[in-house]
């Protein structure tokens, strides 16, 4: 008990000293809370979205297998069903291989209140491959992927609770999906949302005999689990060999088709990863700046307390006891700072989750996993303790190393000049702040570039929704065409509607178009450089007028482009520039294999390029085909409306219900809001980068200010002597400011070089990042220089009020 008494006494003394210096404690706690808490919050986001986006066992053994077109190196494609079946039979690198395909369902049409469900059709070994079992009921059986046996379904936990009241006897209940009776066999675990958030139902993938031999249509996606002992690289080598083998066996369809293998958890991260890594790096820089500030604070406190330490030593205190006392103070402040950092982390994650719209968050894989996990909390506290011990011990050792006679006589007035670490810390802070602010500036520029991809359109006043026709009721192509014709005619007659059109996709809808290829009449076999792979978009009359997409030449898709008319196509400007660079494309004919009724199509128009996705640097080459010549079951309807576009929704529901009471409206939205929503996650990320950049700038300024203030206090005698020898106050002030600014300038120069290198690396990964941006290269250093100059000048002003007589008398 006696051995604990000195420690308890030191602890009480440390608490008393912290209460005597509340300003120091408050600054240190705030710096730690912001630096560590920001990192914990960002790491929680990175962990949820990149490292552990899916709660599957042995996640790093799960991969996605893709079709790869060498002409589209940055685009992952779905796989032909026949290729999947061959790979599943021939490949030895995978323990299991499962296929799935997205399918939207109508639920409850028999009750007159149809509900749209995001669904997915899966092979019967889908859940086994992922390592997941239903929370209620059973999994699919092997024979349930056969026609006539596939009318079974697994439903999501949220659908089970919201639509069926969490009925414990739901298994065996029959529901109508697309007007077809399906038996519910089970309920998925809460939080299961693969392959994308918002999934409501999973049904068997019952491939028809035609599907099983189709190598042209990219129909399915593949998830696979690696065998034990097989590496990702080994699986890639085998898949390359399998793709080459199919290219020889089926040259007509597989000639330009490879196979790619990526970790399943990286599927979405390919888009988000550069931005999140930049965010994490900036948060880490903020932490380093915060640590440098804490070190400066500790060193400054050690200097100001040298007389106290000298007195304790003169009275018999051992050096290790003094070091322990100072270390306890630092550790207590660090623990409080760590606890505050936990609050910052929780608050930051909560603020982020409410900042992203619900509709957008449902499209982000791993969003439900974004939370402050226990390991993050442990990490936060460990970092706080480590910072407290490291910087507290350093300051304690330096503060306890003193000359007793000098310290007792002069309170350590000259000691500050001997510390070489503090200027280095200041330069490091400014350097990191330059890099952080440059990163924030680049992120803002990238966001502006992303937003600019939609600025060529005029979406204001456009209301959109999507209709998907059930195959059971609309089996024939002419039925699909006739229904959409009726819908457009009914909606065009509504008051305030200027025009009504249909399209298989819309800019900003975050849906992929059907991939295709084109052959040009009279050209023979063109090289990949001359014939780009194309996306196919099926549109109705007035599409280009409704969305205000300019036509560069020719005419748009018109009313006369029907089923029995000559096949026509409108090409995007990018297609025309590559295929007919010095020719008039109008009247030329192209062949798109597997499209509608087939046959040659005449180019009747050239439309301006339109970006489909904000995260792609270049607009995709597009072929616009009349939907009446290539029937589609799922189409977006777009109405250009006078006045408030959202006000037409009740009338739209009424008109659609009159035509088909069992057909729900999917994704109703005002087009500008839809486009804004797709960028909301990036807007939040950019906002966080701006906050971190500003925080880095503020902490760096505080660091420069603190060093200058301490230096001015310690050098009063020197300033007095200089003035007594004839130096003017203005000259002494200029000298002090220049000395401090030189430290900051060194950090600015090094930081500018480091920021430029990082920007060059990021320019190839992030859309819109320009490593040579003059505004960034000139603006960021200028901003840091002004802030540093102010941080030097403000604490140096007392120099002009030093009285040489008073200073010399004290000597």
C-alpha positions, 0 to 999 in steps of 0.5 A: 500500500505504501508503494502506491502512495507516491504514485497516488500523490503524483496523480493528485498533483498532476490533476491539480496542475491540469486544473491550474492550466486549463488553457493548455489542457483544453487545447491539447484535448481538442487537438487530440480529439479532432486528429484521432477522432477524424481518423477513426471516423474515416477509417470506419467509412473505409472499413465498411465500404472497402475492407469489409463491405460484405459480412461473409465468412472468408471474404477474401476467398470470394471473387467475381469473374467478369467478361473483359473486352480488350477494347473496353479495358476499364469496363467490366461486363457480364458473362454469357450464360454458355461461357459460365456453364463451361467455366463452371465445368472446366475450372479447377481453381474454384470450390464453387461458382454461382451465377446471378442476374438482376430482375425487377419484380411486381409483388402483390398485383393480385391485391390491386396495390402492386409493389416494385421489388429489386430482385435477383435470379440466382443459381441454386448454389448461390448462397452456399458459395457466399457461405450464407444460410437463410435466417428462416426456412431453407435454401434453394434445392438443386433441381429448383433451377429447372423450368416448372420447379423454379416458382420459389422465392427467398425474401429479405428481412425488411420485406418480411417485416414490412409487408408480411408483419414478420409472420413466423409461418411465412415459409410455404406462403404463396405470393405473386411475382410478375403475376406468377405464383411463387412459394416463399421458402425462407427469409434472408438474414437481416442486413443481407443485401447482396448483390446490391443494397435494397434487394427484396427477393431472390428466385432461381435462375432457370436458364432455358435451352436457348440461354444455355447455348447463348454466347452472344448475350452478356446475361449473368454475373458470377461469384466464386469461392477459391479453393483452399491453397489457390491464390488469386493470381493462380485463378487469373492464370487459369481463367486467361487460359479458359478464355483463350480456349473459348476464343478458339472454339467459338471465334465468332462470339468469343474472339475479343473476349477475356476473363477477369478475376477480382476480389468480390469486396473490391467490386464497388471499391474500384470507383470509390477507392481513390476518393476514400484513400485520398480522404484517409490520407488527408485525415492521417495528415491531420493526425500527424499535424495534431501530434506535432502540435501536441509535441510543441505544446508539451515542449513549451510547457516543459520550458515554462516549468523549468524553475518549478522542476529545478526547485523540486530537484533541489529539494531532493526529488529524483529525476525519474520521479519528476519524469513520472510526474510530467508523464502522468499529466500528459497521459491524463490529458491524452486519455481525456482527448482519446475519450473525446475522439471517440465522441468525434468518431461517432458524431462524424459517422452519424453526420455522414450517414444522415448527409447521404440521401436514402435512395443513394445509400441503397446503391452503395455496397457496404453502407450498412457496414459503416459504423464505429466498430470496437476495434476502431475504439480500441485503436483510438484509445491506443493512439491517444495513449501512445501520443500522450506517452511519447510526447509527454516522455520526450518533453519530460526528459528534456524538461528534467535535464537542466542546470540547477543554478541557471534554472533557479536564477533565471527560470530557464529564460534561454532554454527555448533557444536550444530546442532544435526539434520545435522548428522541425515540427513546425516545418513538418506541420506546414508541409503536411498542411500544404499537401492536405489543402492541395488534396482538398483543392484537387477533390473540389476540382474533381467534383466540379468536373463530375458535375460538369458532365451533366451540364450539356443537358437541360433536365429542368422540368423533366419528370421520370419513372420506370416501367417493367412489363411482366413477361407473363402478361407481355410475352410477345414483342408487339405487346411491349411496343403497343403498351409503351405506345399507349402509355406515351399517348396517355401521358402526352395528353395530360395538362402541362405535359409538353412531350412524353418519351421513353428510353431504356436508360437515362443520364444519371440513372446509374444503369448500364446500357446493353453492350454491343458491337457494330459492323460497317457496310463496305468496310470488311473487318475494321480494327478495334481502333476504327470500330469502337465497342458501343452501348445500345440505348433504345429510345422513343420519338421526341427523346432528344427534344425532351432531354434537350440533347443537341443533334449535330446532323440529320434527324432524331428518332421519329414516329415513322420509325416503327416495326414495319419501317426500315431499320434506322439508328442515331449514332453519338458524336464519338461514334461518328468521329471514330468510324467516319472521321472525314466522311458524312455518316448520314445514309451509311449502314451498320449491322449490330448482331443480335439486335431486334429483327437484325439486318442493316440499319441506316444512320439517320442522325448524329447526336451530341455525346452524353455522359451516362456516368459521372465517374467516367472521364469520357462519354461512351459511344452510343447507338440510339435505336427505336424501341419499336424496332427492338422491343424492351420490357423495361423502359424509363418514361420521361415527361417534359412538364410546364411548371412543377414536374413533381405535381404530375405524379398523381395523374401519371399513377392514374393513367398507368393504373387505367392501362394496367392496374398491376403495374407499379411505377419504379423510381419516380423522380424529377430528373435534376434531383436524380442527377444531383442524388447520384453525386451526393456521396461525392459531395459529402466526400468533397465536403469532408476533404474541405473540412480536413484541409481547413483543419490542417491549415488551422492546426498548422497556423496554431503550431506556427503561432505557438512557436513564435509566441514561445520564442518571443517570450524567451527572447525578451532579453535579446530584444532589449539588448538589440534595442539598447544598441540602436535597433528600432522596434520595427526592425526587430519585429521584421527580424522576428517575423522573417525568422518565423516565416522562413520556417513556414516557407521551408515547409511550403516548398517541401509540401508543394513538391510532395503535393505535386507528386501525389497529384500526379499519382492521383490524376490517373485514378480520379476523374477531373484531377489535373496535377498541373492546375495553375490555380492549385499550384499557385493558390495553395502556397499563397494561402499557406504563406498568408496564414503563416505570415499572420501566425508569425506577425500576431505573436511577434507584435509584443516585441515592439513594446519591449522596454530596453531599460527594464530588461537591462535592469533585470539583468 
